[in-house]
Amino acid sequence: MTRRSFAALAAPLLAASQGKIRAAMIGTGHGHAHSKTLALRSMAEYEFVGVCRPDKEDPAIGPAFQEVRWLSEEDVLKDASIEMVAMEFADATQNLDYAQRCTDAGKWVHLDKPPGADLNGLRKLLDNARKRGRIVQMGYQWRYHAAMEAAMHAARQGWLGRVYRFRASIDKPILAEERRHLAKYRGGMMFSEGCHLIDRATALLGKPLKVNGYIRHHSPVEDGLMDNNLVILEYPQAIAEISLAGFDPHGNQHRYVEILGTNGAAKAQPFAPVRLTMTLRDAAGPYKAGEQTLEPPGPPGLAYTPDFAELAAIIRKGAAPTYTAEHDLMTHHVLLEACGML
């Protein structure tokens, strides 16, 4: 190949690397898939190429899927101009498998939660991405939630005093089809949904000394789903309690994340609309003594645009990710241990 012909072939890729990030999605059945399609299509940083649905039994629910271009696996993996791929299968094992195929093809990856049931598989994926100068961004849902971020910032700044307790719950009612899907894994609802909260706990408190999981089936429906779960993470001077069940008819409004310290507490509840309650003995930082309820503004854009905005900054500007591969691997180890899946 001559220097001139090589330059002619490289020019489109060089232009792509300096302009919009061409992005695609593989899988459609994850509960976040539709919202992430909307987010990617709305963002100036991205050119959303289309969606690949290798598993035709994977649901494709939402009007955005009526408007996308449908791609084959080869269309995604062999097109070097597609730089980023989001994994959105309903099944965690398929997400991990296809994420590995994408990193093998040199893609940046957004991997929705939970990142498979195989810890060594995730370790291999993260190592492979690192060797290729790429990252795998985890799709834990509340990493950019304004009230949770404000609560965690207050804890890190010492405004709550010495933190001794982290408490969180995301109970919700679930129907038969979702129950069937979640029952595939020993960890049930904690594996699929509680991973978000374990990620918040480890982001604040780090690696626990001990992990205690109480993963139970308490429904009269004999489908094997572990639907009433509690995880206790033990730290040198703190405890994290994370509970999750599938019965509360008002679960969405009862969801909360609370951080308690010797000077008071910060609580995010409900998650939407965003609301933060600070209750302090002594004024600290921007917060007064006593109880106050605030509505901290979140990042602009649709749900999940903050995740993809950070990923765009990493790809185009070389920004450092907020969450490291080491954190993501440790968090997944905690999740699998809590669920009895190691």
N, C-alpha and C positions, 0 to 999 in steps of 0.2 A: 504493500500500500504506500502510495506517495504521500509526502507531507501535505500536499494540497488536497488530496482526496480525504485524508484523515481529518483535516480542518473542516472540510465540508460536512463530514458526518458529525463532528463534535459540535458544530455551531448551534444546532437546535437544542442540544442538551445544555450547553453553556447559557443560552438565552433563558431556558427554563429555570436554571439554577439562580438566575438573577431576578426572575419575575415571580408570577404567582406559582404556588405549590400545587402541582397536579395531584389530586387525591382521589382515592376510591374506597369503597367499602366491600368487605367480604362477609357474608352472613346478614340475615335480616331479622332473626327471631328474638334477639335480645330486647329486653324491655326499654332500653335506651336507644335502640337503633333508629327509630323514626326521628326522635329529637336530634340525634347527632347528624342525621342526613340534613335536616333543616338548618342546623348550625353551620355545617360545612358549606352549604349552598348560599348562606347569607353573608359569608365573610370575604372581605376584599383580599385577604392573604391567600385564598385558595381558589383553584378551579376544580370543581367537583366533576370528575369524569363519568362516574357511574357506579353501579352496584353489581357484584357477583353473588349469585345464590347457588352454590354448589349442591346444597341439600334442599331439594324442592319441598320437603316437609317442614322446613324452617319457616315459621310464619312471616308474612310481610304485611304488617298491619299499619295503616296510616296513608293519607292521601299523597304524601310525598313520593311513595313508591309507585304511584300511577304515572309519575312524571319523569322518572329517572331513566337513563340509558342502562340497559342490561348488558353486562359484560361476562365473558367466559373467564375461567381461571387463567388461561393462557394470555388473554387480553391484559390482565392485571400484572401477572408475574413477569412477562416478557417485554413489557413496554417500559423501557428505561426512563421515559419521561414522567411516569407515575412515581412520585417520590414517597408518598405517605399513604398507608392503608390502615383503615380502622377495622378491627375484628368485632363482629356483632352477631355471632351465632347465639341461639338460645342455649346451646350446650357448651359448657366450659372446656371440655376436652377438645372439641372442634376448634374453639377459639385459639387454644394453645398450639394445636397442630398447624393451623393455617398461619399463625403468627410466625412460626419457625420457617415455613415456606417463604414468607415475605422477607424475613431477615436474610435468608439464604440468597434471595434475589436482590439484596442490597437496599431494601426499603426501610424507611422509618415506620414505626408501628404504634398505633393506639390500640391497646388491648383492654377490652372491657372486662369487668369483674364477673366472678372471681377468676384469676388467671390460671385455670386448670386445676386438676386435683393431684398433680405430680410435681412435687417440689424439685426434684432433680431435672424434670423437664423445663421448669421455669428457670432454674439456674443455667441450664444449657442455652436457653433462649437469650437470656440477658448477657451471657458471656459471648455468644455469637454476635449479638448486636454491637457490643463493645469492640470486638476485634475488627468489625467492619466500619467503625466510626459512626455508629448509629445508636439510637436509644429506643427503648420500648416504654411508652408512656402508659401508665395504668389508669384505667377509667373509674377509679373510686369516686363516688358521686359528689361528696361534700368537701372536696379539697379547696374549693373557692367560695364556699358559702359564707356570706358576709358576717352573719351573727356568730357562727362557729369560729371564724377567723379572728373576730374581735375578742371572743372569750379566750381563745388560746393565746392571743397576743397579751391580754391582761395577765394571764397566768405566767407567761414567760418573762414579763416585765416585773413580776413580783408584786403587782398591785392587789392580788388576792391573798397575799401572805404566802405562807408555806402550803403548797398544794398537797392535800392528803387523800382526795377522792375524785375520781372521774366516774360519772354515771351517765348512761345513755340507753335509749330504747326506741325501737321503731316497729312496734306491734302494728299489724294490719290484717284485715280479713282477706283470705285468699279462697278462690273458687277451685272447682274440681280439676280443671285443666292445668292450672298453675301448680296445684298440689301434685299432680302426676309428674310434672316436669321436675319439681324440686326434690321429689322422693328418690330420684336417681342416685343421689349422693348421701353418704352416711351423715353428713353434717346438716342436711335439710335446709331449713330457713336460715340458720346461722351461717352456713357455708355460702349461700347465695346472697343474702341480704345483710347479715351481720358483719360481713367483711368490711363494709363501709365504715362501721363504727370502730372495729378493731384498728383500722387504718388511722382513725382520728386519735384513738388512745395511744397508739405507738408513736404517732407523730409528736404528741405532747410529752409522753413519759419515757419513750424508748423501749428497749427490749426488757420484758418482764423477767423476774427471777423465777417465777412459777406460773404455769397456765392450768386453770381448772375449768373444765367444760362439763356442763350438765345439759346434755342433748337428749330431749325426751319427745315421745309421741303421746299426746294426751287427747287427741280427737277420737270421737266414737267411729269415725270413718277409718276402716282398717286398710289404709293405703301405704303404710310404712313411713309416711313423712314425719320427720322430726320437727314438730311444730310448736314446741314450748321449750325455749332454750335460755340458758344463762351461762355466761362466761365470766370468770373472776381472774383478773390478772394481778399478780402480787409484785410489788416493788419495794425497795428498801424502806421507804417512808410513805407509801401511798398504795391505794387499791383502786383498780378500775373494774366497774361492774357494767356489763353489757347484756341486756335482755331483749328477747325477741319472741313473739308468739303470733299465731295466725288466727286470732279469735276476736280481737277488739273491733267492733263495728265503727268506732270513731278513731281508729288507729292513727290516721294522718294528723289529726289535731292534737293527739296525745304524744306525738314524737318529741323527743328532747335530747339535748346534750347539755350536761351540767358539770361544771368544774368547781370544786369546793376547796377553799383555803382558809387559813387562820384569820384572814381579814375579811372574808366574805365569799360570795359565790357569783358566778356568771352562768347564765342559762339561756340557751337558744331554744325557744319554743313559742309558736310552732315554727316549722322550717319554712313554710310559705303561707301567708306573707312573712317575710323575714322579720324576726323580732328577737331582741336581746334584753334580758332582765339582769341588771346588776344590783346586788345587795351587799353593801360594804359597811363595815363598822367605822372605818376611817376613810376619808377621801383619799383617792390615789389616782395618779395620772390624770386623765380628763374627767374622771368620775367622782361625783360627790358622795358624801356619806348618806346612808339610808338606801332605800329602794328606788330605782328608776328604770323605766321601760323605754327602750330606744329602737329605732328602725334603721340600722346602718345600711347605707346604700351599697349595693353590690356592683360588680363590674358591668359595663354596658354590654348590650347584645342579648342573644337568646341563651337558654340553658345550654351549657357545655361550650359556649364560645370562649370562656376563660381558659379552659383546658387546651383547646386548639390554638388559641392565641399564644400561649406559652410554647406550645410545640412549634409553631411557626417561627417564633423568635429563636428557638434552639436550632432549627434547620437553616434559617437564613442569616442569623446574626451570631451564631455560636454561643448563645446564652446558656448559662448553666441551669439544669433542671432544678426545680424546687425540691423534688423528691429523688433521691439517688436510687440506683439499682440495689444497693445494700439495704436501704430502708424497705424497698418493695419485697425483697427476698425474705428479710426478717419478718415483715408483717404477714407474709403468706405462710411462713413457718408457724407463727403464732396461731393463725386461723386454722391450719390443718391439725395442729396439736389440740386446739380447743375442740375441734369437731371429731376427734378420735380417728383422723384420716392419715396419720403418719405411719 
